[in-house]
Amino acid sequence: MFYRPSEGHGLPHDPFKAIVAPRPIGWISTRGATGMLNVAPYSFFNALSVEPYLVWFSADGEKDSVVFARETGEFAVNLVGAKLAKQMNATAVDAPRATSEFDYAGLVPAASKLIAAPHVAGAPAVLECRLTQILEPTGLDGRWAGVYVVMGEVVGIHIDDAMLDDGLFDHRKAGNVARLGYMDYAAVSETFAMRRPRWGEGESAEPQPSAPPR
Ligand SMILES: Cc1cc2nc3c(=O)[nH]c(=O)nc-3n(C[C@H](O)[C@H](O)[C@H](O)COP(=O)(O)O)c2cc1C
């Protein structure tokens, strides 16, 4: 099939987010100017550079995570490991601003090192971030898409030592949870490795079932 989004897909559910999948989940924790705590998942999330480490998440409207990040200039990104998937989902509840989703989902806020926003105790890894920009992207027609893209620089990184295997972050142990389409998720349970070819070197190596050192 082929369709123009402007003319509709004719399917029972919009396939767009199922195509752009799996998406990592930025589980964003913030502290508002008055001290209120917030944590919510954003699968329109990713990293975009390494020098400096920059990350972004995109919120459909002025959600609490955007408001709090703007107020304080800080947010933390918690990696969702397989063991925290249910609590992550619980924190997507549309709770009143004064409600902390930490309490609602039975999560423990852990003090961060460099920012006032707490992070999720037990997350396999956490990125402490300082806000760099909030973008308001437009479509081809120049109209605002209705989303705020919150970007930040990672200023501190926590890694649960148990997730390190010979100094490498073990995705399978953490079970990184990703968003697919519809109501579906995936957790990393199998990986394979491929060495990037160098020009003139011939055939690249076959995929290997388990990951050797990267
Ligand atoms: C797995 C998952 C991914 C989500 N991704 C997004 C997203 O990328 N952008 C968004 O606006 N909402 C997203 N949501 C919905 C928000 O988490 C939800 O609106 C939440 O209440 C926002 O919380 P906040 O107002 O405390 O920031 C997602 C929900 C789930 C369960």
The ligand as an SDF file (V2000), in Angstrom:
LIG
                    3D

 31 33  0  0  0  0  0  0  0  0999 V2000
    5.7950    4.5230   26.5230 C   0  0  0  0  0  0  0  0  0  0  0  0
    5.1810    5.8850   26.4480 C   0  0  0  0  0  0  0  0  0  0  0  0
    5.7620    6.8400   25.6380 C   0  0  0  0  0  0  0  0  0  0  0  0
    5.2270    8.1290   25.5680 C   0  0  0  0  0  0  0  0  0  0  0  0
    5.8280    9.0390   24.7500 N   0  0  0  0  0  0  0  0  0  0  0  0
    5.3430   10.2980   24.6940 C   0  0  0  0  0  0  0  0  0  0  0  0
    5.9790   11.2690   23.8650 C   0  0  0  0  0  0  0  0  0  0  0  0
    6.9830   11.0030   23.2040 O   0  0  0  0  0  0  0  0  0  0  0  0
    5.4600   12.5240   23.8430 N   0  0  0  0  0  0  0  0  0  0  0  0
    4.3660   12.8660   24.5900 C   0  0  0  0  0  0  0  0  0  0  0  0
    3.9240   14.0170   24.5280 O   0  0  0  0  0  0  0  0  0  0  0  0
    3.7500   11.9680   25.3980 N   0  0  0  0  0  0  0  0  0  0  0  0
    4.2110   10.7060   25.4770 C   0  0  0  0  0  0  0  0  0  0  0  0
    3.6120    9.7830   26.2840 N   0  0  0  0  0  0  0  0  0  0  0  0
    2.5020   10.2170   27.1430 C   0  0  0  0  0  0  0  0  0  0  0  0
    3.0330   10.9420   28.4010 C   0  0  0  0  0  0  0  0  0  0  0  0
    3.8800   10.0770   29.1590 O   0  0  0  0  0  0  0  0  0  0  0  0
    1.8430   11.3710   29.2840 C   0  0  0  0  0  0  0  0  0  0  0  0
    1.0950   12.3610   28.5860 O   0  0  0  0  0  0  0  0  0  0  0  0
    2.2570   11.9020   30.6340 C   0  0  0  0  0  0  0  0  0  0  0  0
    1.1040   12.1070   31.4380 O   0  0  0  0  0  0  0  0  0  0  0  0
    3.0140   13.2060   30.5510 C   0  0  0  0  0  0  0  0  0  0  0  0
    3.4020   13.5190   31.8470 O   0  0  0  0  0  0  0  0  0  0  0  0
    3.8450   14.9520   32.3480 P   0  0  0  0  0  0  0  0  0  0  0  0
    2.6960   15.9190   32.0640 O   0  0  0  0  0  0  0  0  0  0  0  0
    4.0290   14.6950   33.8000 O   0  0  0  0  0  0  0  0  0  0  0  0
    5.1050   15.3420   31.6400 O   0  0  0  0  0  0  0  0  0  0  0  0
    4.0840    8.4700   26.3420 C   0  0  0  0  0  0  0  0  0  0  0  0
    3.4850    7.4930   27.1560 C   0  0  0  0  0  0  0  0  0  0  0  0
    4.0290    6.2110   27.2000 C   0  0  0  0  0  0  0  0  0  0  0  0
    3.3930    5.1700   28.0750 C   0  0  0  0  0  0  0  0  0  0  0  0
  1  2  1  0
  2  3  1  0
  2 30  2  0
  3  4  2  0
  4  5  1  0
  4 28  1  0
  5  6  2  0
  6  7  1  0
  6 13  1  0
  7  8  2  0
  7  9  1  0
  9 10  1  0
 10 11  2  0
 10 12  1  0
 12 13  2  0
 13 14  1  0
 14 15  1  0
 14 28  1  0
 15 16  1  0
 16 17  1  0
 16 18  1  0
 18 19  1  0
 18 20  1  0
 20 21  1  0
 20 22  1  0
 22 23  1  0
 23 24  1  0
 24 25  2  0
 24 26  1  0
 24 27  1  0
 28 29  2  0
 29 30  1  0
 30 31  1  0
M  END
$$$$
